[in-house]
Amino acid sequence: MPGRALADPKIRRAYIATKLVVFGVAAVLTWPLAEAIGPQAWWGLAIFGVVLIALGAAVLGMPARTGRVADDRAQADDAPGSEPEQVVELPVEDFIDLHNFEPRDIPGVVDEYLQAAHERGYREVRLIHGRGIGVQRERVRSVLAKHPLVAEFSDAPPDRGGWGATIVRLKNGS
């Protein structure tokens, strides 16, 4: 079964029970029609049940990116007794593609990346934030403007991402 929502045994049981009830009600309501039509109607009803379950699983399996569900999930993650998120170590290169991170995490990711790049001796790095409408670019640049390790920054040259990436020159020394 796809998605994080169905990984929870309580949600999975409630989901299955709901689908069985819906399928049962549909079967009872269509019984007279199925008797009149014959065995083909039962096949149609069975297919309807399978499609209903598949669509429900697909909807429950979709990650919530915006709206109330995402806010509730974020609050639940901060609740006492909740498991902390796993920390993933990424190799530090002379660039980082920020498309893989949630927008709310970008300032922290940029800060940690700049510190790690500086520790590894990089003097110039490239932050790939994408072109879009410029929201991510401004978020990245607001961090860079205040960061103590940043000497200067500018748009990348066209062959390195243009205005979809920012070149950052880091300060020398510690």
C-alpha positions as CSV (number, residue, x, y, z in Angstrom):
1,M,0.0,0.0,0.0
2,P,1.5,3.3,-1.0
3,G,2.2,6.3,1.1
4,R,3.1,7.2,4.7
5,A,-0.6,7.5,5.7
6,L,-1.2,3.8,5.2
7,A,1.9,2.8,7.1
8,D,0.1,3.6,10.3
9,P,-1.9,0.4,11.3
10,K,-4.8,2.4,12.8
11,I,-5.2,4.4,9.5
12,R,-4.9,1.3,7.4
13,R,-7.6,-0.5,9.5
14,A,-9.9,2.5,9.3
15,Y,-9.3,2.8,5.5
16,I,-10.0,-0.9,4.9
17,A,-13.1,-0.8,7.1
18,T,-14.4,2.3,5.3
19,K,-13.9,0.8,1.9
20,L,-15.6,-2.5,2.9
21,V,-18.6,-0.5,4.2
22,V,-18.8,1.6,1.1
23,F,-18.5,-1.5,-1.1
24,G,-21.1,-3.4,1.0
25,V,-23.6,-0.5,0.8
26,A,-23.1,-0.3,-3.0
27,A,-23.6,-4.1,-3.3
28,V,-26.9,-3.9,-1.3
29,L,-28.2,-0.9,-3.2
30,T,-27.4,-2.4,-6.6
31,W,-28.6,-6.0,-5.7
32,P,-32.0,-5.6,-7.5
33,L,-30.2,-4.2,-10.5
34,A,-27.7,-7.0,-10.5
35,E,-30.4,-9.6,-10.3
36,A,-32.1,-8.1,-13.3
37,I,-29.0,-7.8,-15.4
38,G,-27.3,-11.1,-14.5
39,P,-23.7,-12.2,-13.8
40,Q,-22.2,-9.3,-15.7
41,A,-23.4,-6.9,-13.1
42,W,-21.5,-8.7,-10.4
43,W,-18.3,-8.4,-12.4
44,G,-19.0,-4.7,-12.8
45,L,-19.6,-4.3,-9.0
46,A,-16.3,-6.2,-8.3
47,I,-14.4,-3.9,-10.7
48,F,-16.0,-0.9,-9.0
49,G,-14.8,-2.1,-5.6
50,V,-11.3,-2.6,-6.8
51,V,-11.2,0.8,-8.5
52,L,-12.6,2.4,-5.3
53,I,-9.9,0.8,-3.2
54,A,-7.1,1.7,-5.7
55,L,-8.2,5.4,-5.9
56,G,-8.5,5.6,-2.1
57,A,-5.0,4.2,-1.7
58,A,-3.6,6.6,-4.2
59,V,-5.2,9.6,-2.5
60,L,-4.0,8.5,0.9
61,G,-0.6,7.8,-0.5
62,M,-0.1,11.3,-1.9
63,P,2.2,13.5,0.3
64,A,0.6,16.6,1.7
65,R,2.6,19.6,0.6
66,T,0.3,22.5,1.5
67,G,-2.7,23.3,3.6
68,R,-4.0,22.1,6.9
69,V,-2.7,18.5,6.7
70,A,0.9,19.7,6.2
71,D,0.6,22.2,9.1
72,D,-0.8,19.5,11.4
73,R,2.0,17.1,10.4
74,A,4.7,19.7,11.1
75,Q,3.1,20.4,14.5
76,A,3.0,16.7,15.3
77,D,6.7,16.4,14.4
78,D,7.5,19.0,17.1
79,A,5.3,17.4,19.7
80,P,6.9,16.0,22.8
81,G,7.5,12.3,22.4
82,S,7.6,12.4,18.6
83,E,10.5,10.8,16.9
84,P,13.2,13.2,15.6
85,E,13.8,13.3,11.9
86,Q,16.7,11.3,10.6
87,V,19.8,13.3,9.8
88,V,21.2,12.5,6.4
89,E,24.8,13.3,5.6
90,L,25.3,14.7,2.1
91,P,28.6,14.9,0.4
92,V,29.9,18.5,0.2
93,E,30.7,19.5,-3.3
94,D,31.3,23.0,-4.9
95,F,27.5,23.2,-5.5
96,I,24.2,22.3,-4.0
97,D,20.9,21.8,-5.7
98,L,18.2,23.2,-3.4
99,H,15.3,21.8,-5.4
100,N,15.5,18.7,-3.2
101,F,14.7,20.6,0.0
102,E,11.5,21.9,1.5
103,P,11.2,25.7,1.2
104,R,11.0,26.1,5.0
105,D,14.4,24.2,5.3
106,I,16.3,26.3,2.8
107,P,17.8,28.9,5.2
108,G,19.2,26.2,7.5
109,V,20.4,24.1,4.6
110,V,22.2,27.1,3.1
111,D,23.8,28.0,6.4
112,E,25.0,24.4,7.1
113,Y,26.2,24.0,3.5
114,L,28.3,27.2,3.6
115,Q,29.9,26.2,6.9
116,A,30.7,22.7,5.6
117,A,32.1,24.1,2.2
118,H,34.2,26.6,4.1
119,E,35.6,23.9,6.4
120,R,36.5,21.8,3.3
121,G,38.4,24.8,1.8
122,Y,36.1,25.8,-1.0
123,R,36.4,29.5,-1.8
124,E,33.6,29.6,-4.4
125,V,30.4,27.6,-4.4
126,R,27.2,27.6,-6.5
127,L,23.7,27.4,-5.0
128,I,21.1,26.2,-7.4
129,H,17.8,27.6,-6.4
130,G,15.9,27.5,-9.8
131,R,14.5,30.3,-11.9
132,G,10.8,30.3,-11.1
133,I,9.4,33.6,-9.9
134,G,12.4,34.4,-7.7
135,V,11.0,33.5,-4.2
136,Q,13.6,30.8,-3.5
137,R,16.3,33.1,-5.0
138,E,15.4,35.9,-2.6
139,R,15.2,33.5,0.4
140,V,18.7,32.2,-0.4
141,R,20.1,35.7,-0.9
142,S,18.7,37.0,2.3
143,V,20.7,34.3,4.1
144,L,23.8,35.1,2.1
145,A,23.5,38.8,2.8
146,K,23.8,38.2,6.6
147,H,26.1,35.2,6.6
148,P,29.5,35.8,8.2
149,L,31.4,33.5,5.8
150,V,30.2,35.2,2.6
151,A,32.4,37.7,1.0
152,E,30.2,38.3,-2.0
153,F,27.6,36.7,-4.3
154,S,26.1,37.2,-7.7
155,D,24.1,35.5,-10.4
156,A,25.9,32.5,-12.0
157,P,27.1,32.9,-15.6
158,P,24.7,31.5,-18.2
159,D,26.7,28.3,-18.6
160,R,26.4,27.6,-14.9
161,G,22.7,28.3,-14.3
162,G,22.3,32.0,-15.0
163,W,19.8,33.6,-12.7
164,G,18.7,30.1,-11.5
165,A,21.8,29.8,-9.5
166,T,23.9,32.0,-7.3
167,I,27.7,32.0,-7.1
168,V,29.0,32.6,-3.6
169,R,32.6,33.7,-2.8
170,L,33.5,32.7,0.7
171,K,35.9,34.6,3.0
172,N,39.4,33.2,3.5
173,G,40.5,31.9,6.9
174,S,38.4,30.8,9.8
